[in-house]
Protein backbone atom coordinates (compact mmCIF):
# COMPACT_ATOMS: atom_id res chain seq x y z
CA UNK A 1 0.00 0.00 0.00
CA UNK A 2 1.43 3.39 -1.03
CA UNK A 3 2.24 5.68 1.87
CA UNK A 4 0.40 9.00 1.68
CA UNK A 5 2.68 12.01 1.34
CA UNK A 6 2.48 15.10 3.49
CA UNK A 7 0.86 16.95 0.60
CA UNK A 8 -1.73 14.21 0.35
CA UNK A 9 -2.54 14.62 4.03
CA UNK A 10 -2.86 18.38 3.57
CA UNK A 11 -5.38 17.77 0.79
CA UNK A 12 -7.41 15.34 2.88
CA UNK A 13 -7.40 17.58 5.97
CA UNK A 14 -8.36 20.77 4.10
CA UNK A 15 -11.19 19.11 2.19
CA UNK A 16 -12.44 17.30 5.29
CA UNK A 17 -12.55 20.56 7.25
CA UNK A 18 -14.42 22.22 4.37
CA UNK A 19 -16.92 19.37 4.34
CA UNK A 20 -17.62 19.35 8.09
CA UNK A 21 -17.06 22.77 9.67
CA UNK A 22 -19.32 25.06 7.55
CA UNK A 23 -22.50 22.96 8.05
CA UNK A 24 -21.71 22.65 11.77
CA UNK A 25 -21.33 26.43 12.06
CA UNK A 26 -24.61 26.93 10.20
CA UNK A 27 -26.53 24.48 12.37
CA UNK A 28 -25.19 26.16 15.52
CA UNK A 29 -26.43 29.58 14.44
CA UNK A 30 -23.36 30.97 12.63
CA UNK A 31 -24.71 31.23 9.08
CA UNK A 32 -22.02 33.73 8.07
CA UNK A 33 -19.35 31.04 8.03
CA UNK A 34 -21.40 28.85 5.72
CA UNK A 35 -21.75 31.78 3.29
CA UNK A 36 -17.99 32.33 3.52
CA UNK A 37 -17.33 28.66 2.78
CA UNK A 38 -19.76 28.70 -0.15
CA UNK A 39 -18.01 31.68 -1.67
CA UNK A 40 -14.53 30.21 -1.29
CA UNK A 41 -15.70 26.84 -2.68
CA UNK A 42 -17.05 28.55 -5.80
CA UNK A 43 -13.90 30.63 -6.21
CA UNK A 44 -11.95 27.44 -5.57
CA UNK A 45 -13.49 25.94 -8.73
CA UNK A 46 -12.36 29.01 -10.68
CA UNK A 47 -8.82 28.83 -9.28
CA UNK A 48 -8.57 25.09 -9.95
CA UNK A 49 -9.54 25.75 -13.57
CA UNK A 50 -7.04 28.61 -13.85
CA UNK A 51 -4.35 26.35 -12.38
CA UNK A 52 -4.82 23.99 -15.32
CA UNK A 53 -3.53 26.59 -17.77
CA UNK A 54 -1.34 28.65 -15.41
CA UNK A 55 0.27 26.01 -13.24
CA UNK A 56 0.41 23.04 -15.60
CA UNK A 57 0.35 24.80 -18.96
CA UNK A 58 2.46 27.86 -18.25
CA UNK A 59 -0.19 30.19 -19.72
CA UNK A 60 -0.47 33.32 -17.57
CA UNK A 61 -4.06 34.32 -18.31
CA UNK A 62 -5.12 37.70 -16.95
CA UNK A 63 -8.69 37.43 -18.20
CA UNK A 64 -10.23 34.44 -16.45
CA UNK A 65 -12.65 36.60 -14.50
CA UNK A 66 -14.43 37.21 -17.82
CA UNK A 67 -15.42 33.55 -17.90
CA UNK A 68 -16.78 33.78 -14.35
CA UNK A 69 -18.77 36.91 -15.25
CA UNK A 70 -20.17 35.40 -18.45
CA UNK A 71 -21.24 32.31 -16.52
CA UNK A 72 -23.04 34.47 -13.97
CA UNK A 73 -24.81 36.49 -16.67
CA UNK A 74 -25.87 33.24 -18.37
CA UNK A 75 -27.93 32.64 -15.21
CA UNK A 76 -29.06 36.22 -14.60
CA UNK A 77 -30.21 37.21 -18.09
CA UNK A 78 -32.60 34.25 -18.67
CA UNK A 79 -34.00 34.74 -15.15
CA UNK A 80 -34.53 38.43 -15.91
CA UNK A 81 -36.47 37.62 -19.10
CA UNK A 82 -38.50 34.98 -17.27
CA UNK A 83 -39.52 37.54 -14.62
CA UNK A 84 -40.28 40.51 -16.86
CA UNK A 85 -41.07 39.01 -20.28
CA UNK A 86 -42.76 35.74 -19.23
CA UNK A 87 -40.42 33.44 -21.14
CA UNK A 88 -40.74 29.70 -20.58
CA UNK A 89 -39.82 28.00 -17.32
CA UNK A 90 -36.65 26.76 -19.02
CA UNK A 91 -35.23 30.25 -18.33
CA UNK A 92 -34.95 29.51 -14.60
CA UNK A 93 -34.10 25.82 -14.97
CA UNK A 94 -30.60 24.98 -13.84
CA UNK A 95 -30.61 22.18 -16.42
CA UNK A 96 -30.76 24.91 -19.07
CA UNK A 97 -28.86 27.75 -17.39
CA UNK A 98 -25.77 25.80 -16.30
CA UNK A 99 -25.15 24.13 -19.71
CA UNK A 100 -25.74 27.55 -21.28
CA UNK A 101 -23.11 29.08 -19.00
CA UNK A 102 -20.62 26.31 -19.76
CA UNK A 103 -21.34 26.45 -23.50
CA UNK A 104 -21.02 30.22 -23.80
CA UNK A 105 -17.76 30.37 -21.86
CA UNK A 106 -16.32 27.41 -23.76
CA UNK A 107 -17.15 29.12 -27.06
CA UNK A 108 -15.67 32.41 -25.85
CA UNK A 109 -12.53 30.59 -24.70
CA UNK A 110 -12.27 28.86 -28.08
CA UNK A 111 -12.64 32.05 -30.12
CA UNK A 112 -10.30 34.12 -27.97
CA UNK A 113 -7.87 31.25 -27.47
CA UNK A 114 -7.41 30.92 -31.23
CA UNK A 115 -5.92 34.42 -31.12
CA UNK A 116 -4.34 34.57 -27.67
CA UNK A 117 -2.39 31.34 -27.98
CA UNK A 118 -0.52 32.64 -31.01
CA UNK A 119 1.28 34.99 -28.64
CA UNK A 120 3.71 34.37 -25.81
CA UNK A 121 4.84 35.94 -22.57
CA UNK A 122 3.69 39.45 -21.76
CA UNK A 123 1.80 39.63 -25.07
CA UNK A 124 -0.36 36.68 -24.00
CA UNK A 125 -1.01 38.33 -20.64
CA UNK A 126 -2.04 41.61 -22.24
CA UNK A 127 -4.27 40.13 -24.94
CA UNK A 128 -6.18 37.93 -22.48
CA UNK A 129 -6.75 41.00 -20.33
CA UNK A 130 -7.81 42.98 -23.41
CA UNK A 131 -10.47 40.42 -24.36
CA UNK A 132 -11.76 40.37 -20.78
CA UNK A 133 -12.02 44.16 -20.74
CA UNK A 134 -13.88 44.08 -24.05
CA UNK A 135 -16.54 41.88 -22.45
CA UNK A 136 -16.54 44.12 -19.37
CA UNK A 137 -17.28 47.27 -21.38
CA UNK A 138 -19.82 45.42 -23.53
CA UNK A 139 -21.85 44.46 -20.46
CA UNK A 140 -21.49 47.98 -19.04
CA UNK A 141 -23.00 49.39 -22.25
CA UNK A 142 -26.15 47.21 -22.11
CA UNK A 143 -28.53 49.22 -19.95
CA UNK A 144 -31.28 46.61 -20.33
CA UNK A 145 -29.35 44.42 -17.90
CA UNK A 146 -28.41 47.16 -15.47
CA UNK A 147 -25.20 48.34 -17.12
CA UNK A 148 -22.64 49.36 -14.54
CA UNK A 149 -25.24 49.10 -11.74
CA UNK A 150 -25.61 45.36 -12.18
CA UNK A 151 -28.60 43.02 -12.24
CA UNK A 152 -30.51 41.38 -9.40
CA UNK A 153 -31.36 37.68 -9.82
CA UNK A 154 -34.80 37.33 -8.27
CA UNK A 155 -35.11 33.60 -8.91
CA UNK A 156 -32.29 31.11 -8.39
CA UNK A 157 -31.77 28.18 -10.75
CA UNK A 158 -34.21 25.33 -10.23
CA UNK A 159 -32.60 21.88 -10.04
CA UNK A 160 -34.10 18.44 -9.37
CA UNK A 161 -33.76 17.40 -5.71
CA UNK A 162 -31.71 20.53 -4.91
CA UNK A 163 -33.16 23.76 -3.53
CA UNK A 164 -30.60 26.50 -4.09
CA UNK A 165 -32.58 28.80 -1.79
CA UNK A 166 -31.45 26.50 1.02
CA UNK A 167 -27.91 27.57 2.07
CA UNK A 168 -26.95 23.99 2.94
CA UNK A 169 -28.07 22.70 -0.46
CA UNK A 170 -26.18 25.48 -2.24
CA UNK A 171 -23.04 24.82 -0.23
CA UNK A 172 -23.34 21.08 -0.81
CA UNK A 173 -23.53 21.65 -4.57
CA UNK A 174 -20.57 24.05 -4.49
CA UNK A 175 -18.45 21.69 -2.38
CA UNK A 176 -19.20 18.60 -4.47
CA UNK A 177 -18.51 20.61 -7.64
CA UNK A 178 -15.16 21.70 -6.19
CA UNK A 179 -14.18 18.11 -5.44
CA UNK A 180 -15.20 17.04 -8.95
CA UNK A 181 -13.22 19.93 -10.46
CA UNK A 182 -10.12 18.94 -8.49
CA UNK A 183 -10.43 15.29 -9.54
CA UNK A 184 -11.06 16.28 -13.15
CA UNK A 185 -7.98 18.49 -13.35
CA UNK A 186 -5.88 15.84 -11.60
CA UNK A 187 -7.09 13.23 -14.07
CA UNK A 188 -6.29 15.54 -17.00
CA UNK A 189 -2.76 16.40 -15.88
CA UNK A 190 -1.93 12.76 -15.19
CA UNK A 191 -3.16 11.67 -18.62
CA UNK A 192 -1.18 11.66 -21.87
CA UNK A 193 -2.80 14.98 -22.72
CA UNK A 194 -1.61 16.49 -19.45
CA UNK A 195 1.90 15.16 -19.90
CA UNK A 196 2.13 16.86 -23.28
CA UNK A 197 0.75 20.09 -21.79
CA UNK A 198 3.33 20.05 -19.01
CA UNK A 199 6.06 19.05 -21.43
CA UNK A 200 5.24 22.05 -23.61
CA UNK A 201 5.51 24.29 -20.55
CA UNK A 202 9.02 23.00 -19.88
CA UNK A 203 10.34 22.70 -23.43
CA UNK A 204 7.96 23.64 -26.23
CA UNK A 205 10.48 23.09 -29.04
CA UNK A 206 11.18 19.53 -27.92
CA UNK A 207 7.47 18.64 -27.85
CA UNK A 208 7.02 20.08 -31.34
CA UNK A 209 10.03 18.08 -32.54
CA UNK A 210 8.43 14.92 -31.12
CA UNK A 211 5.42 15.60 -33.36
CA UNK A 212 2.90 17.07 -30.92
CA UNK A 213 0.64 19.93 -31.97
CA UNK A 214 1.34 22.06 -28.91
CA UNK A 215 -0.99 24.82 -30.07
CA UNK A 216 -3.96 22.42 -30.23
CA UNK A 217 -3.21 20.93 -26.82
CA UNK A 218 -3.03 24.37 -25.23
CA UNK A 219 -6.21 25.47 -26.96
CA UNK A 220 -8.14 22.46 -25.63
CA UNK A 221 -6.81 23.10 -22.12
CA UNK A 222 -7.79 26.77 -22.40
CA UNK A 223 -11.33 25.85 -23.48
CA UNK A 224 -11.71 23.34 -20.63
CA UNK A 225 -10.45 25.94 -18.16
CA UNK A 226 -12.84 28.59 -19.50
CA UNK A 227 -15.81 26.22 -19.33
CA UNK A 228 -15.03 25.30 -15.73
CA UNK A 229 -14.81 28.99 -14.84
CA UNK A 230 -18.18 29.51 -16.52
CA UNK A 231 -19.68 26.82 -14.30
CA UNK A 232 -18.19 28.57 -11.26
CA UNK A 233 -19.77 31.80 -12.50
CA UNK A 234 -23.19 30.15 -12.73
CA UNK A 235 -22.86 29.03 -9.11
CA UNK A 236 -21.60 32.46 -8.06
CA UNK A 237 -24.61 34.15 -9.66
CA UNK A 238 -26.93 31.86 -7.73
CA UNK A 239 -25.01 32.50 -4.53
CA UNK A 240 -24.87 36.31 -4.67
CA UNK A 241 -28.23 36.75 -6.51
CA UNK A 242 -26.61 39.88 -7.90
CA UNK A 243 -24.33 40.19 -10.93
CA UNK A 244 -22.44 43.15 -12.32
CA UNK A 245 -19.65 43.87 -14.81
CA UNK A 246 -17.33 44.36 -11.84
CA UNK A 247 -17.23 40.55 -11.55
CA UNK A 248 -15.16 40.35 -14.74
CA UNK A 249 -12.87 43.33 -14.22
CA UNK A 250 -9.14 42.72 -14.67
CA UNK A 251 -8.59 43.13 -10.93
CA UNK A 252 -10.77 40.06 -10.32
CA UNK A 253 -8.57 38.07 -12.68
CA UNK A 254 -5.61 39.28 -10.65
CA UNK A 255 -7.24 38.00 -7.48
CA UNK A 256 -7.72 34.55 -9.02
CA UNK A 257 -4.05 34.50 -10.01
CA UNK A 258 -3.15 35.66 -6.49
CA UNK A 259 -5.03 32.69 -5.01
CA UNK A 260 -3.34 30.16 -7.29
CA UNK A 261 0.17 31.53 -6.69
CA UNK A 262 -0.43 31.95 -2.96
CA UNK A 263 -1.60 28.36 -2.54
CA UNK A 264 0.90 26.85 -4.96
CA UNK A 265 0.76 26.34 -8.71
CA UNK A 266 0.74 22.91 -10.35
CA UNK A 267 -0.68 21.21 -7.25
CA UNK A 268 -4.09 19.73 -6.57
CA UNK A 269 -4.84 21.46 -3.28
CA UNK A 270 -2.82 24.64 -3.86
CA UNK A 271 -5.53 26.73 -5.59
CA UNK A 272 -8.11 25.71 -2.98
CA UNK A 273 -5.76 26.46 -0.09
CA UNK A 274 -4.95 29.80 -1.70
CA UNK A 275 -8.65 30.62 -2.04
CA UNK A 276 -9.28 29.69 1.61
CA UNK A 277 -6.42 31.81 2.93
CA UNK A 278 -7.27 34.70 0.59
CA UNK A 279 -10.95 34.86 1.59
CA UNK A 280 -10.30 34.42 5.31
CA UNK A 281 -7.51 37.00 5.48
CA UNK A 282 -9.52 39.40 3.31
CA UNK A 283 -12.42 39.18 5.75
CA UNK A 284 -10.14 39.67 8.76
CA UNK A 285 -8.06 42.53 7.36
CA UNK A 286 -11.02 44.36 5.79
CA UNK A 287 -12.67 44.48 9.20
CA UNK A 288 -9.72 46.54 10.46
CA UNK A 289 -8.83 48.72 7.47
CA UNK A 290 -9.95 49.59 3.95
CA UNK A 291 -6.31 49.40 2.90
CA UNK A 292 -6.12 45.63 3.25
CA UNK A 293 -4.67 45.30 -0.26
CA UNK A 294 -1.30 46.60 0.98
CA UNK A 295 -0.60 43.80 3.49
CA UNK A 296 -1.98 41.33 0.94
CA UNK A 297 0.53 42.54 -1.63
CA UNK A 298 3.36 42.28 0.88
CA UNK A 299 2.23 38.75 1.74
CA UNK A 300 2.30 37.72 -1.92
CA UNK A 301 5.80 39.14 -2.27
CA UNK A 302 6.89 37.18 0.79
CA UNK A 303 5.39 33.95 -0.56
CA UNK A 304 7.07 34.41 -3.96
CA UNK A 305 10.44 35.28 -2.39
CA UNK A 306 10.61 32.87 0.53
CA UNK A 307 8.05 30.09 0.01
CA UNK A 308 8.83 28.28 -3.20
CA UNK A 309 5.73 26.41 -4.32
CA UNK A 310 3.40 28.66 -2.32
CA UNK A 311 1.75 27.66 0.93
CA UNK A 312 1.40 24.05 -0.22
CA UNK A 313 5.13 23.84 -0.88
CA UNK A 314 5.86 25.46 2.47
CA UNK A 315 3.63 23.06 4.40
CA UNK A 316 4.77 19.94 2.55
CA UNK A 317 8.48 20.72 2.40
CA UNK A 318 9.97 17.43 3.43
CA UNK A 319 12.20 14.83 1.87
CA UNK A 320 10.27 12.96 -0.78
CA UNK A 321 7.22 15.16 -0.24
CA UNK A 322 6.00 15.10 -3.82
CA UNK A 323 2.32 14.98 -4.58
N, C-alpha and C positions, 0 to 999 in steps of 0.2 A: 504494500500500500504506500503510495507516494506521500511523503511528509509535506504538510501545508507550510508554505513560506510565511514569513512575517507579513508580507504584502497581502497574501491571501487571508490571513487573520484580520488584517485591517479592513479588508473588503467585507468580510462576514460581520464583523462587529459594527461597522458603520451602517450597513444595510439592516442589521437586526435592530439597532437602536431606532432607525427611521421607521421600521415596521411597528415597533411596540410603543415607544414613548409618546408620539403625537396623539394616538387614540386614547391613551391613558390620561394625558393632560386634558383632552376634550371631555372625557367622561367624569373628570374630577372638577369640572367647572372652569378650566383654563382654555377656552376656545381659541384664544389668540395664537397659541403655540401650534395648534393644528393648522390654522391658516398659514402660519410661517412655514410649516413643513410642506404644505401643499404647494406653496409658491416655489420653494427651493427644489422640490421634486420635479416640477414642471420645467424650471430653468435647468435642472440637472439633465433632462432629456435633450435640451438645446445644446448644452455644453458637451455632452457625450457625442452628439452628432457633429459638432464643430471639431472635436478631438479626432474624429475619423480623418478629416482632411488636413487639419493643422498638425496634430501630433504624429499620425502615421503616414500622412501623405506629404507633409512639408509645405502645404499650401496655406499661407497666412491670409485668410479671408477676413476683410474688415467690413463685410456687409451681411453677415448672417442674421442680424436683427431684422432685416427686410423679410426673410422667410418667416420669422416668428410673427411679424406684423401682418403679413399677407394671410397666414393661417388664421389669425384672430379675426380679420375682416371677412374671411370666408365663412365664419360663423355669424358675425354681426350683421352683415348686409342681408343675407337671406332672412334672418329673424326680423330685421327692420321692415322688409317688404311683406312678410307674413303679418306683422302687426298693423301696418298702415295701408297696405294695398291688397290684403286678403288673398295672398297667394296660397297655394296648397300647403297641407300639413308637412309635406316633404321639406319645406323651408326651415322647420325647426327640428327636423329629425337628425339625430346624430349620425345615423346610417347614411345620410346624404351629405351633411355638413362636413364631417371628418374626412371622407374620401375626397370631397371637393377641395378642402384645405390641402390635403396631401398632393392631389393632382395639380392644382394651380402652382404650388411651390416647386414641385418637381419639374413642371414645364418651364417655370421662370429660371430655375437652376440650369436646366438644359440649354435654354436660349442664351443666357448670360455666360454660362460656362464655355460655350462654343467660342466666345470672344475672349473671356478672361484668361482661359488656360493657354492661350497663344502668347501670353506674356509671362514674365518671370520677376521675382524679387519685388522691389518697391513698386514696379508698374502693375503687378498683380494686385498688390494691396490697394493701390489708388483706384484701379478700375472697378474692383469689387465694391469699394466705398462709393464710387460714382454711381453705379447702378442702384445701390441701396438708396442713395439720396434722390435719385430720379423717382423712385417709387414713393419716397417720403413726400416730395413736393407734388406728385400727382395726387396723392390722397388729400393733402392739404387743400388742393385746388377744387376738390369736389364738395361743394357746400351741401349737397343733398344728404351726405353722410356725416355732416357735422364739421367738415373741414378741420381746422386746427383745434377746434373745441372738442372733437371726439364724438363718439357715438355710444349711447347706453344700450346694452343688450337686455331687454325686458324679459326675454324667455330663454332659458338655458336649453342646450341640446337635449332632446328626448331620446333615451336609449333603453332597450329592453332590459328589464331586471335591475337597472341602475337609475337612481334618482339623483341627478347632479345638484338639486337644491338641498340635498342632505350633505353636510360637510364631510361626514365619514365616507359616504359613497364616492364623493369627488376625490377625496384624498386616496381612497383605495384604488381608484382608477389611475390616478397620477402615479402612485407608488408602483403598481404592477406594470404600468407603461414604462417607468424608469428602469425597472429590472429587465424587462424585455428588450429595451433599447441597449442596455449594457451587454446583455447576452448576444444580441444581434451584431453589435460592433465587434465584440470579442470573436464571434464566429467568423466574421468577414476578415478580420486582420490575421486570423490563424489559417485562413484558406489560401489556396494558390493565388487567388485574386489579391488578397491582402499582402502576400509575400512580394508580389510584383510591385504593388503600391509602395511598400516600404523600401524595396530595392531601388525604385526610381527616386525616392527621397535621398537615399545615400549615394547613388551613382547612376544618374539618368542615362549617360552615354553607354554604360555597360549594358543596361537593360535593353536599350535600343539595339545594340550590337547583337544581343542574344535573340533578337527578333520580336520583342514585345512592343505593341503599340501603346506606349506610355501615355500618350495624349488621350486615347480612348479609356484606358483604365482610370485615369484621373477624372475624366468627365463623368464616368459612371459613379465614382465615389462622391463627386461633387453633387450629383443629382440625388443620390441616396441621402447625403447629409442635409440637403435642402428640404427634401420631403419629410425627414424626421423633425426638422425644425418647424416645418409647417404644422405637423401634428402637435408639437409642443405649443404652438401659437393657438391652435384650436382649443386646447385645454386651458391655456391662459385666458382666452376670451371668456370661456365659461366660468373661470374662477373669479376674475375681476368684474365681470358683467359690464365692463366699460373698456372701449378700445379707442385709441387715438394714434395719429401719425408719430407721436413721440416714442411709441413702442419700437419703431424701426429706424430711429435716428442713429447716426454713426456712433454716438457715445454709448448706446446700448450694445452695439457690436463690440465696442471696446471692453465693456463689462463682461461679456461672454468670454472674450479672449483672456481677460484678467482671471476669471474663474478657472479656466483650463490651465493656464500657466501657474497660477497659485497652487492648485492641487497637484499638478504634475502631468505633463503631456505624455502621450503614448503609454498610458496606463489605463486599466479598467476603472479603478475607483477614483483616480485623480480628479477628473472633472466634477464628480459628485462631491468629493471632499472639498474641492475648491468652492463649489456653489454653497455648500453648508457653511463654511467659514466666512465666505463673502457676505451672505445674507445675515448671519448672526452678528458679525462685527459691524455691519452697516446699521443694523437695528440698535446695537449698543452705542456706537459712536454718535449716530444721528440724534440720540436722546440727550447727548451732552452738548453737541455743537453742530452748526450747519456747515462747518468746514471740515467734515469728516473725510472728504476726498484727499486732503493732504496727508493724514496718517496712513490712509490706504495706499497712496502712491509710494510713500516711504517703505511700507511693508512689502510692496511688490518689488521694489529695488533690493530690499534685503533678501527676499526669497531668491531672486535672480542671481545675486552676488554670492550668497553664502549657502543656499540650500539647493544644490544641484538636483534636478528632478522634482522640484516643488516640495510640498508638504508630504506627499507620498514617499518621495525619495528620502526625505529627512527622517520620517518615522520608520521606514523599512531598511535603513542603512545598516546592513549587517552582512557578513560574509555569506555569499551564496544566496542573497536575498532577492533573487529575480522573481518576477511574477510568473 
